[in-house]
Amino acid sequence: MDAAVTTEHFDILIVGAGISGIGAAHHLKDQCPDKSFVILEEKATHGGTWETHKYPGIRSDSDLYTFGYRFKPWSGHPIAEGGAIMDYMAEVIEDDQTTSHIRYRHKVTKAAWVSGDRRWHIDAVELETGAPVKFTASFLWMCQGYYDHKNPYTPEWKGMADFKGEIVHPQLWPEDIDYKNKRVVVIGSGATAATLIPNMADECEYITMLQRSPTYFWSGENRNELADRLRALEVPEEWVHEIVRREMLAIAQLIQDLSFTAPDMLKDELLNGVTEKVGDEELVKKHFMPRYRPWQQRLAFVPDGDLFEKVKEGKVSIVTDQIEKFTEGGILTQGSEELKADMIITATGFNLLAFGGIPFEVDGEAVDFGKKVTHRGLMLEGVPNMVYVFGYLRSSWTLRVDLICDYVCRLLKHMDAKDAAAVTPTRQDADAQMEIRPWVTEDDFNSGYLKRGIDKMPKQGDRAPWIFNTNYYTERDEMPAFDLDDPTMVYA
């Protein structure tokens, strides 16, 4: 019974041993070595997203010089396969001797703040035994990611039950799947589809990418010329990492700026790049002409043009149309084209899961995250001593992880200096009537997962500090300068 369960206390409790949680642990050990902490991870190993996804060719959709941590040099290909990213994170865990801090197979079932003792009370389950476990923590750090690992997004189409073949979502990729010499239709056009298809094409009888709307792609060699030159000069890896990281950030900033200031010019450049790879201008006009402006959704990078090469070789065909229904032998499009298939892969995205789906309470009152206003995109009004990690929409997720880690460590030290046990973001009178806006506006970023799950995410206001800044290039200067004694930060 719960009454017999021993409660362990830590200064900081981190939820999640993915890219964010492992980064948080590093910065705590480096900047706040006197603080005790524990990481609770539901899976049996580290990695988060990279452990979940097992589909062929799983790889990063941004370069590892920026997706990698600033403190851990990356020496592999800029676009890395999932296994290499898992190995990279394992090296960080080993370098930092973090293993003893991680409790794998621990699922958090409830988080409750109690003002009476200025602590978070965490209920969890040790999944191997089913035994309940309890923790208290002075500070809670949510690094659990932002989507539902167990329940991916698959639309309901008419006739799905009639299909005689196998329907697979990439997020739930079976270990024993067999697509050799089969006719395969992949529904989707984003990074997952662009990764799956060229990595399956040689083994399938044929494979079709069925896209309901096109995606912007850009391509290049999966190598970094500057990194290669620096290594040839025997420049230390730490310098290579920092120099190349800065170059990649400068290039990305230029592209992002152009997406707002000269979207038509950027669109032409991207489409010209695809035309050069595919070699068929009419094909590009028909299948690679998105309806939104560049960077209103994530750009999908195609390393070494592998997807386009398979199209040129005739191993991959593309159909741009809506789905009328599934049939016994495949899919019928609204344009009356019948796509024969033995297997259908629904690369249709994921479902957003705010704060890991964990029930939260503050002094006995349930927290409705969809009604809370964010404080700087990393805390919530009325929720004490809790920071959550949500990365950038157009830049590598980990860039914001490093910034948030610096902020949290600075905040923890500031609380110690003030002899404060709690800090709660609190709206002041001047902010009482501010306009409340969604977490992200559709005009800014309109990916399907955000549109479907936006009501689950916190709101933002119309002024600082009640906003979520989605731009790394301004926040990298602003976050280190955030005033920890801003009137909205109420200490106790």
N, C-alpha and C positions, 0 to 999 in steps of 0.2 A: 504494500500500500504506500501511497505518497508520503504518509507520515514517517515511514522508515527510511526514506531516501535522503542521503547526505547531500547537502547543498555546498557546492564549491564556489568560491568567490575569486573574481579576477578584476583587475583595474579596467581592462577592455575586453569585450567579447566581440569577436568577428564572426559574421555568418557568411560562409562560403570560402572555399579554397581554390577558386578560379584565378584568373589573371588579376582581378582586383584584390582579393583576399591575400594572395601571396605577396603582392606588392605592398599592401598595408602592413603585413608582418615585417617585411624588410625595413620599412621606414620607422616602425616602432622600435625595432631593435637598434637601429642606427641613431635615431634622434631622441628616443625616450627609453633608454636602456633600463631605467629603474622601474618601468611599468610592467606589471604582469599581464599576460593576455592569453587567450585561448581562441582557436578557430574551430567552429563546428561545421562539418561538411557532411551532407547527406550521402554523397557518393562514396565509393570504396577507395577512391584515389583523388589526387588533385586534378585540376584542368578545366572543370566546368564545361563550357561549350565544346572544348577540344576533346574532352573525354566522351561527351554525349554523341557527337557526330562521327559516324563510322563509314559514310558513303565513299565511293571511289574518288580519290583525288582530293579529299577534303583539305582545304588550304585557306590561308588568310586572304582577305580581300583588300588589305592595305600592306604596305611594306613593313618589314620587321625592324627597320631602323627607327621607325616611329611607333610601331605597335609594340616593339620590345621596350623594356624598361630603360630609362635614361642611365641607370647605374649598372646595367648588365650588357656589355657589348655583344652585338649580333654579328656572326661571321659567315652565315650561310647565304642561300639565295634570298633576295629581297622578299619575294612571295614564297612563303614556306608552307609545307604540308603540315597537317595537324600533328603527326607524330613528332616532327622536329620541334614544334612549339611545346608539346608536352615535355620533351627532353630538356628544352631550355628552361621551363618552369621547374623541372626536377633539379636542375643544376642550381637554381636560385635557392630552393629549399635546402639543398645540401650545403651550399656555400654559407647560408645563414644559420644552419643547424636549427631549422624550424620544425622538423618532424615531431619533436616532443610536444610542440604547442598545438598540433592538429589532432582533432578527434574525428576520425572518419566514421561514416555510417551513423552519424548523429543527426536526427531530423528535429528541427525546432518546431514546436507545436503551439507555443504561446510566448509573447513578450509583454510584460506588464511593468510599467514604471510606478514606483511607490514613493511618493514625496516624503513620507514619514521617515524613511531611512536613506533617501536620496540614492536609490539603486534601481536597476532593472532586474526583474525576476524572470528568469528564462526557464520554461519547461521544454524538455526535449525527450526523444525516445532513442535509445541505443538499438538500432535496427537489427543487429545480429541476434540479439536476445529478446527484444521487445520490452526491455526494462526501462522504466521511466528514470530520467536523470534531471537534476535541477542545478541551476547556476544563478549566481547574482553577479552583477557587473556594475561598476560605476559609470561606464560609458559603453554604448552599443554602436557597432560599426557594421552597417548592412552592405555586404559585398557579394550578394547572392545572384547578381545578374538581373535581367529584365524580361526573361521569357519563360514560358512553361515548358520544362524539359520533357514532361511526360505526355503532353497533349498538344501536338502540332496543329497548325491550321489546315484543314482540308474542307473546301466548300462541298456542299451537298448538291450533286448534279443528278438530274433525272436519269434513271436507268442504271445507276451504279451497281445495284444488286444483280442486274442482268449480265454484267460482264463476266465471262467465264475464266478470264485469266487472273493474274495477281495484281493487286493495287498496293503500292508501297509509298510511304512518305519517307523522304531522306532522313528525317530526324529519328525515325524508328527503323533504321536499316537492319534487316535480318542478317545474321551471320551466315546462314546457309542459303542465301539468295543465289539463284542461277539464272543469268540472263544470256548465257552463251548461245549463239545462233538463234536468238529470239527477236521478234519484232517488238520494239519498245517505243512507246510514246512518253515523252517527258513534258508534263504540263508546267510551264513556267519559263521565265526569261531572265531571271536575276542571277546573282552570283552563284547560287547553288546549282541551277540548271547549267550555267556556263562552265561549271567545274565538272559536274557529273558526266555530261554528254561526251566530251572528248576523251574522258577516261574510260568510257564504256564502249565507244564506237567500234573499236577494232574487234571486239568479241561478239557484238550483236549482229544479227542478220541485217538489220538496218535500224536506225534510230531517228525519231522525229521530234523536234522541239516545237511543241504547240504553245504558242504565246498568244494570250489575249490582248496584250499590248507590248510593244517593244521596249527595250531598255537601252540606255546609253552604255556603250562599251569603249574602253580604250585599251591599247595593247602596246607591248614592248618586250624586249628581251628580258628574261628573268635573271638579270645580272645588273650590277651597278658599276659602270665604267670608272667612276671616280674612286670607288672602293678598291677596284682591281689595281688602279694606278698607285694608290697609296700603299697597298700591301706589297706591290712590287718594289716600292721604295723602302720597305721594311718599317713603315710607320707603325707605332704601337696600336694594338687593336682598340684601346680606349679612345685614342685620337681618331682613328678611322670611323668608329661608331659616332662620335660627336660631330665630326666634320660632315659625314654623309647624312646624318640625321638633320643637320641644319640645312643642307642643300635640299633634301626631300621636303622639309617643311616650307622652304621658300617656294619651291615649285608648286606644292599643294596650295599655298596661299594665293599664288597668282591665278591658279585655276578656279579656286573658290571666288576670288574677287571678280574674275571675268564672268562667272555664272550669274552675277548680279548686275554688273556694269555693262557687259557686252555679251549677253546670252546667245544672240544669233551668231556672232562670230565664233564663240566657243562651240556651239552646236555644229557649225560648218567644219571646224577643225576636227572634232570627234568623228563626224561622219566621213570626212576625207580619210581619216586613219583607218576606219573600217573598210572603206572602198579599196584602199591600197592593199589591205590584207585579203579581202574576199575576191577582188578582181572583177566585180560585176556591179556596175552602178545601179542598174535596174533592181537587182536583188536587194541592195542596200535601201533604195527608196521604198521597196515593198515591205521589208522585214526589219529594218534597223532605224526607223524614223519615229522616235518617241513623241508622245503628245504633250509632254511636260518639258519645262526648261531644264537644262543640265543642272545637276546637283539638287533638284527638288526631291530626288531620291538618290540613293547611293550609286555612284559610278561603279560599274563592275569591271575590274581589271582582268584582262585575258593574257596571262603570261605566255610569251613566245607565240602568241596568236593561235594557240592550239585548237580552239573552237573553230576559228575561221579556216584553218588548214583542213579540218575534217569536212567542212562544208565544201571546200574546193575539191577535195578528193572524192566527193559524192557519197561519203559514208554517213553524212548527216543532212537531213532535209529540214526546212523550216516552214511552218504553217502559221499564219497570223489570222486568227479568227476566234469567234466565240463558240462555246460548246453548246450544241443543241441537246445532246443526250449521249449517254454511254449505251453501247449495244452489246450483244453477246460477243462480238468479235472485235470491239474497239470503240471508237468514238465517231459520232456524226457531228460535224460542225454546222453552225447556222448557215454557212455558205454551201451546205449540202455535200461537203467533201467527207468521204468515209475513210478514216484512218484505221487500218487494220493493226491489231496489237495483240501480243501474247502477254504483255506486261505494261502497266501504266504506272508511271512514277509521278506523284503529285508534289512537285517542287513549288508549293504554293505558299510557303512562308510559315510563320510561327504565331503563336498567341502570346501576347504580352501578359506577364504576371507580375504585378506590382508587389514589391517587398516580399517576394517569395510566397505570397499567399498566406503569410503568417498572421494570425489575429493579434492585434496590438491593443493595449489598454494603457490609459494614463489615469491613475488614481481611480480605477474601477470603471472608467468610461471608455467604451470602444472607440478606436480611432478609425475614422472613415477617410482614407487617404485621398479619395477623389474629391473631398470637400476641403482639404487642407491647402494652404498656400505655401509654396516653397520659399525657403530663405536661402538665396544665392544658389539655388539648384543643388543644395547638398544637406540642408536641414529643413525642418517643418515647423511652422508656427504652432506653439502650444505643446510641442513634443520635446521634453528635455533630454539633453545628453545623448542625442542620436544623430549620426551622420550616415547618409546613404550615398552610394556611388552610381552615377549614371554618366556615361561617357559622352563624347561628342558625336554628332550626327554625320559630320563631313570629314572629320579627322580621326585618327586612330584612337580607340577607346582608352588605351593606356596612357595617353598624354594627359588626360584629365585625372587618371588614377594617381599619377605622380604629384600633380598639383594639389589634389584633395588631401593626399597623405601629408604633404608639407603643412597644409592648413590645419589638419587635425592635430598634428604634433605641436604646432604653434599654439593652438587653442588649449590643449591639455596643459602645456607649460604655463600659459597665461592664467588658467584656472588655479593652478598650484600657487602662483605668485599672488593671486587675489585671495587665497584660502577659500575658494568657492567650490562647493560640492556639486553644483548644478548650474547649467545655463540653458535658458529657454528662449527661442526666438519669439518675440511678442510684438504685435502690431501696436504702434503708437497712435495717438489721436489723429495726427496728420494723415495717417494711412487708412483710417477707418472707412472712408468712402472711395478708395481707389478702385479703378476698373479691374475686374477679375477676368483673366484670360486663360485659355487652355494651356496645357504644358508646352505644346508646340502648335503653332498655327499651320493650317494646311497649305497656306501660301509659302511658308518657309520650308516645310518638309512634309511630303504627303505619302510616305510609304504606307502600305496597307496595314501593317501590324500596329502602327501608331493610330491610324484612323479607327481601326477596330477597337483598340483598347484605351483610347484617350481618356475616357470617363474614369478609368481606374487610376490614372496618374494624378498627382497633385496639380493644383492650379498655380498660376503666377499672376502677379500684379502688373501695374503699368509703370513701375519705378523700382529703382534699387532700394533696398536689397532683396525685393520680393520678385526677382526674375531668375530665369534659367538662361544663362548666356551660352549659346550653342557655338560660339566662335572662339576657338583656341587662341587665335592670334591677338585678341584683345584680353582674354581671361588670363593668359600667361603673365601679363603685366598687372592686371587688376587683382587677382586672387592673393598674391603675396602681400598686397597692400591693403587688403580688407581690414577695416578698423574693428578690432575685437571688442572695443568699448563703445561701439555704435549703440545708441539708445535702444535699438530693437533687440540687443543681446542682454537679457535680464539674468543676472547672476544671483545665486542664493547659496 
